[in-house]
Amino acid sequence: MPYEWPPLVPGDPEEIARRVAAVLDDAWSRLDAQQRAILQQLARNPRRAHVAATLDEFKEAIRAFRRRVDDEARQFVRRQLPHLYEEGARAAAETLGTTFAWTTFHRDALQSLAADSYADFLRRSQEAERMAHQVYRAVRKAAREEMPLLAAGNMTGKQAAKNLADKLAERYGLTHVVYRNGARVPVRVWAEAATLTKSAVAYNAGTLNRARQAGVRQVEVYDGGDCGWTSHQDPDKATGTLRSVEEAAEWPISHPRCRRSFGPRPDIEEPLPTGRVGKGSTLSI
């Protein structure tokens, strides 16, 4: 996607994350409310004439949801990511006693980062949209058939419709993001964590790419004292260690809301055997 150079001026990462989370949470809530409305209508009267108008509103709500999430994701990757990438790159340049410019190298790196970030946001919204479409199709089919196939024994069509509505509401609720491991996370929590994660990755990408461009091979890690290298629980603690630029690029953060950052170390060609710099170190630097 195209960018304006220099990047547009965004806000503070925490503030931006809260705003993006609020917008996305609202978008999901609106779609969820419209989905509940169509299910309530189905439960009250499954006949086509009574459901048709609500179905039209629901279909438009799905389109509006897609537009809103897409717009918010684009704004974030166009404004916030370039700014943070540049901040990280300028911090590295200052440490190295050089400057930073938006060369083709950095533009290409940002383009790739932005594309990945945008795709991640859309992947989640597309899952919600897919679920909403499944509800739409199920309700439309039920209304078209007026529930004759769902009624069984002494169960009336209306009772069958209510059972279907309850089942769809339980299965396709849109108030949470469902991870692959089955964990259910409120949309606002997911969106804020995802935005902060992308922000931290963008800043660190700028730092590491500027260090790499300058021929620096090692960086020092700044992180929380208890934070592990590949996850928060990893016994390989990160802060105060030296890592290669390639290692750091592989693990720019270790968990959502991670505050990891890196400092270029042009004075070091190879890391300590333990990878750690600090008290007890025998390396003179």
N, C-alpha and C positions, 0 to 999 in steps of 0.2 A: 504494500500500500504506500502511497506517496507521503512524503514528509515535507514540512517547511523547515528551512535552515536559516538561522539557528533555530533550535527547538522553541516551541511556545512555552511561556512561563507557567508552570503548574503550582500546586500547593504543597504543603508539608505532607510527607508520606502517610503519617498516621491520620491526618485530616482527610486526605484523598481516599484512603482505605475505608474510613467510616462513611464517606459520601457515596462511594461506589457500592458499598454494602447496603446502604439504605435504599439506593435506587433499585438495585437488583432484587432486594427483599420485597420492595413494594411491587415490582413487576411480577414476581412470582406469586405474591399474595393476591393481586388482582386476578391473575389467571386462575388461581385456586378458588377464589370466591365465585368466579363465573362458572367454574366446573361444578362447584357445589350447587349452584343455582340450577344447572341443567339436570343434575341428579335428583334434586328435590322435586323438580317439575316431573321427572320421570316417575318418581315414587307417588306423586299425587295423581297423575293421570298420564298413562303411557301412550295414549292415542296420538297419532301423527299430528293432528291439527293443533293440539295443545302444546306439543313439544317443538314444533317447527320454528316458531319465532325465537325461542330460547336457544335453539341450535344455531341459528344464524348469528345471534349475538356471541355465542361461544366461539364460533369459527372466526369472527372478527377479533375476539379477545386473543386467540392464538396468534393471529397475524400481528396484533399490537404488541404482544409479548416479544415476538421475534424481533420486531423493529426496535423496541426499547433496549433490549439486552445487546443487540448488535451495535446500536449507537453508543451505549455506555462503554462497551468493550473497545470500540474504535477510538473514542475520546481518550480512554486510559492509555492505550498503546501509542497514540499519536502525541499526547502531551506529557504524560508522566514518565514513560520509559526513556525517551530521548534525554529528558532533563536529568534523570538519575544516572543514566549511562555517562553523560557528560560530567556530572559531579564526581563520579568515581574515577573517571579518566583524568580529570584535572587534579584530583587529590594525588593520584599516582605521579602525574607529571611534576607537581610541586615537590614531591619527595625526591624525584630524580633530577630536579633542577632544570627541567625542560618545559615545554608548552604542549598544549593539546589543540589539535585542529581536526575538523570533521573530514578526514581523508576517505577515500573509497574503502579502505580497509575497515574503518569504523562504521561507515554507513552500511556496508554489507553485513557486518556483525550485528548491528542493531536491527536491520531488516529481518534477519533470521530469528533474532530474539523476539521481535514484535510478532512475527507470524506464528511462532510457537505459543506465545502468550495469548494471542487472539484466539487461536484454535482451542486452547484449553478452556477458555471461558465459554466459547460456543459449544464445545462438546457437552458441557453440563446443561446448557440451555436447550440444546437439541434433544437431550434425553427427556427433559420436562415436556418439550413440545411433542415428542413421540408418544409419551404417556397420555397427554391431552388428546391427541388425535385418536388414540385407541379408545378413550372414553367416548369421544365424538362418534366414532363409527359404531360402537356398541349401542349407544343410545339411539342413534338414527335407525339402526337395524331393528331394535326393540320397538320403536315407535311405528316403523313401517309395517311390522308384522302384528302390531297391537297385542303382543305377548302370547299368541296362541301356543307357541312351542314351549314356553316357559311354565305355563300352568300345568300342574300335575295333581291328580287326585282331587281333593277338596280345595286345593289352593286356587284362588281366583287370579285372573290376569293382573289385577292391581297388587295383590300380595306378591306375586312373582316379580312384578316391576320393582316393588320396594326392596325385595331381597337382592335383585340385581344391582339396584342403586347403592345399597349398603356395601355390597361386595366390591363394586367399582371404587367407591369412596375409600375403602380400606386399602385396596391394592394400589390405587393410583393417586394417593394424596401428594400434593405439591409443596407442602410446608417444609420438607426436609430434602437435603441432598443425600443420596444413598451411595456410599462407596462400595468398591468391589468386595470388601470384606464384610459387607452387610451393615456397617455402621451408619446410623442416621444422624446427620448433622443439620441443625437449623440453617436455612439459607443465608441469613445475615452473618452467622458465624463463619460459614464456608466462604462467603464472598469477601469478608474482611481479611481472613487468613490468606486466601488466594491472592488478593491484591497486594498485601504486604509481602508475600513470598515473591511475586513477580517484581516488586519494587527492589527488594534486596538483591535478587539475581541480576537485575539490570545494573545496579550500582557496582556490584562486584565484577560484572562482565566488563564494565568500563575500566575499572582498576587493572584487571588482569590483562586485558587486551593492550592497554597502554604500556604495561610492564613488558609484555611479550614483544611489542613493537620496538621497545628500547633494547631488546636483547637480554632482559633480566630473566634469570632462570629460577630464582627462588623468591618466595614471599613469606612473610611472617603472619601468623594467624592471630586475629583479635576476636575473642568470643567469650561467652559466659564461662565461668570457671568449671561448671559441671557439664558443659555441652560436649558430647562426643563428636568424633569426626564424621561418621556416616549416619548417626542418629543421636538423639539426646542421651540414650542409654549406652552408647558405644564406650567401652572402657578406654579406648584410644582418645584421650582428651585433646581438644583442638587448640585451645588458647595458648599462646606462647610457643607454639611449634613452628618449625620451618617446613614448608611443603613446596613441591615444584609447582610451577605455573600450571602445568597440565593436570596435576592432582587437584589443585584448587579449582580449576575450571570444571572438573568432574563433580566436585562437591562444594559449590559456591555457598550453599547453606545445608544444614542437616535435618531441619524440621520446619514446619510452619511457624512463622513469627520469629525465626532465627535472626539474631543480630550480628552474625558473623561478618567480618570485613578483613581485608588483607593490606599489608604494607610491603611494597617492593623492597627487596634486599639485594641491590646491585653489588654489594661488597662480598656476597657469598655465592660461590659457584656450586658447591655441594652442601647438603644439609648435614647436621650432626648425626652420628649413628642412631641416636634416639629420636632425632627430629625435633628436639626441644631446645629452646633458648631460655635461659633464666638462671636462677640460683643453682649452684652446683655445676654449671657448665664449665668445661675446661677449654672451650674455644675462645680465643682472644679476638674480639671484633671491635 
